[in-house]
Amino acid sequence: MSFVTPGEVVRHLHLADKMVVADLGAGSGAYCFALADLIKHENIQGATIYAVDVQNAMLERLRADISHR
């Protein structure tokens, strides 16, 4: 059995300029980072990603990871 990576999943979203995407249950940010990489690679302008999680600790970790990218 093989698993699909977040990067493979987000490629099917057909993102365009100025779109807004929410990662509900963002956790460690695997999909947030995949979305950010896709937006950068596809030169999508003005897109916004929201990370939403009920655990503040996960959001704090995600913020720290973003600052180190």
trRosetta pair geometry for C-beta under 8 A, 3 or more apart (Angstrom, degrees):
i j d omega theta_ij theta_ji phi_ij phi_ji
4 8 4.8 -119 -172 83 88 131
4 9 5.8 102 134 -57 118 89
5 8 4.7 100 56 4 77 100
5 9 7.2 -141 97 -5 44 86
5 34 7.5 168 141 -105 89 138
6 9 5.5 -56 -149 35 36 113
6 10 6.2 27 160 -16 71 107
6 30 4.6 173 -34 144 153 96
6 31 4.8 -143 -149 -89 127 59
6 33 7.5 75 101 68 146 82
6 34 3.8 -155 125 -29 106 154
7 10 6.3 -57 -141 37 28 103
7 11 6.7 39 157 -31 60 103
7 34 4.6 -144 -77 -138 56 111
7 37 6.8 -35 -111 77 103 136
7 38 7.3 163 -143 -58 72 101
8 11 6.0 -50 -156 19 31 117
8 12 7.9 26 152 -16 57 101
9 12 6.4 -67 -175 27 38 108
9 13 8.0 47 138 -37 66 98
9 31 7.3 -49 80 -116 129 100
9 34 7.2 55 57 129 91 157
10 13 5.4 -31 -164 -2 56 122
10 15 7.8 1 173 -25 92 122
10 31 6.6 145 -61 -155 118 80
10 34 4.7 158 4 129 141 111
10 35 5.3 -149 -139 -82 150 64
10 38 5.2 -140 122 -23 123 153
11 38 6.6 -161 -83 -115 60 131
13 21 7.3 28 176 -108 155 134
13 35 8.0 -1 33 -114 158 93
13 38 7.8 91 45 126 117 162
15 19 5.2 -140 -155 49 80 149
15 21 7.0 -45 -108 -49 118 132
15 35 7.7 117 -62 -153 154 87
15 38 6.6 110 25 124 139 121
15 39 6.6 -69 118 -89 155 78
15 42 6.9 130 74 74 106 152
15 44 5.4 -11 122 -111 112 162
15 47 6.2 26 176 -112 125 148
16 19 5.4 104 59 -35 63 117
16 44 6.7 -175 -170 -137 16 110
17 44 5.8 -164 -82 -166 51 71
17 45 4.6 3 -127 59 104 83
17 46 5.5 50 -175 47 80 105
17 47 6.9 -120 -144 -52 31 83
18 45 7.2 -3 -41 99 68 73
18 46 4.3 -5 -82 105 66 122
18 47 6.6 -102 -58 -79 6 51
19 44 7.4 -39 29 176 104 132
19 47 5.1 -1 58 -121 76 94
19 48 7.7 -148 102 34 45 67
20 47 7.3 176 -81 -162 34 62
20 48 4.7 -9 -115 65 78 103
20 50 7.1 25 -179 -9 95 106
21 35 5.8 -153 91 -149 150 148
21 47 7.0 13 2 179 103 108
21 48 7.2 175 28 90 64 55
21 49 5.2 -18 71 -111 97 69
21 50 7.2 -171 94 26 47 72
22 49 7.7 148 -96 -165 28 52
22 50 4.4 -20 -111 68 76 108
22 51 8.0 171 -159 -80 59 17
22 52 5.8 14 -176 -4 105 121
23 26 4.3 79 111 -98 111 90
23 29 7.6 85 110 -131 159 52
23 31 4.7 163 -128 91 125 116
23 32 5.0 -103 6 -65 161 82
23 35 7.0 -141 -58 -4 119 143
23 49 6.6 21 -12 -177 106 99
23 50 6.9 -170 24 90 68 54
23 51 5.1 -14 62 -113 111 61
23 52 6.7 173 83 26 55 72
24 52 5.0 -17 -114 70 56 118
25 52 7.2 -4 -20 92 33 80
25 53 6.0 81 -137 -109 27 75
25 54 7.9 -8 -102 1 67 88
26 29 5.7 20 166 -88 101 56
26 31 7.0 -123 -134 55 67 101
26 32 5.7 32 -151 -36 114 121
26 51 3.8 49 -93 -162 168 91
26 52 6.0 132 -20 50 106 38
26 53 4.7 -94 42 -48 86 107
26 58 6.7 155 84 136 85 119
26 59 7.2 75 68 -90 128 73
26 62 6.2 13 128 -81 127 160
27 30 7.1 -7 83 8 111 93
27 53 6.2 154 -50 -108 35 135
27 58 5.4 -79 -139 -161 31 138
28 58 6.9 -91 -65 -153 42 96
28 61 6.7 -52 -123 113 63 129
28 62 6.9 163 -169 -81 28 87
28 65 7.6 75 -179 -24 72 163
29 32 4.2 -58 -158 46 81 119
29 33 5.3 78 138 -23 97 97
29 51 6.4 -23 -106 -120 87 143
29 61 7.8 -150 -12 107 114 89
29 62 4.3 138 -56 -125 124 103
29 65 6.0 -172 42 76 152 144
29 66 7.5 -145 -145 -55 162 90
30 33 6.3 -60 -150 38 23 105
30 34 6.4 22 152 -17 61 110
31 34 5.4 -52 -142 39 36 113
31 35 6.1 40 156 -21 67 104
32 35 5.8 -55 -150 36 28 111
32 36 6.3 27 153 -18 64 107
32 49 5.6 129 -142 152 81 138
32 51 5.0 -9 -84 -83 142 113
32 62 6.7 58 47 -158 158 126
33 36 5.5 -50 -143 37 34 112
33 37 6.3 36 155 -20 65 104
33 65 7.8 -66 -69 133 124 126
33 69 7.6 -172 -124 -97 105 148
34 37 5.8 -53 -148 36 30 112
34 38 6.4 31 153 -19 63 106
35 38 5.7 -56 -148 37 31 111
35 39 6.2 32 154 -20 66 106
35 49 5.1 135 107 -104 138 137
36 39 5.7 -52 -145 36 30 113
36 40 6.4 28 155 -16 64 106
36 49 6.3 -85 -65 4 82 156
37 40 5.8 -57 -149 39 30 109
37 41 6.0 26 156 -17 67 112
38 41 5.7 -57 -139 41 29 109
38 42 5.8 8 167 -1 67 115
38 44 7.5 19 124 4 76 131
39 42 6.4 -64 -135 49 20 96
39 44 4.5 -87 -146 54 70 115
39 47 5.0 -132 -128 60 130 141
39 49 7.6 -126 -24 -38 148 116
40 43 7.5 17 179 -75 30 41
44 47 4.8 24 126 -20 117 131
51 59 6.5 153 113 -120 114 85
51 62 5.6 -147 144 141 164 160
53 56 7.9 171 95 -72 97 22
53 58 4.5 -83 130 84 159 127
53 59 5.3 -172 51 -53 112 90
53 62 7.7 140 6 -9 139 141
55 58 4.3 74 87 1 106 107
55 59 7.2 172 96 -6 59 83
56 59 5.5 -57 -152 40 42 111
56 60 6.1 44 151 -22 72 104
57 60 5.6 -51 -146 36 33 113
57 61 6.4 35 153 -20 64 104
58 61 5.7 -52 -150 36 32 113
58 62 6.3 35 150 -20 64 106
59 62 5.4 -51 -145 37 34 114
59 63 6.4 40 153 -22 65 101
60 63 5.6 -49 -149 33 32 113
60 64 6.5 32 152 -17 63 104
61 64 5.7 -56 -152 36 33 111
61 65 6.3 32 151 -19 67 106
62 65 5.6 -53 -145 37 33 112
62 66 6.3 36 154 -23 65 104
63 66 5.7 -53 -149 33 30 112
63 67 6.6 28 154 -19 63 105
64 67 5.8 -56 -151 34 32 110
64 68 6.7 19 154 -10 63 110
65 68 6.0 -67 -153 42 32 106
65 69 6.8 45 150 -40 65 100
66 69 5.8 -46 -155 10 36 117
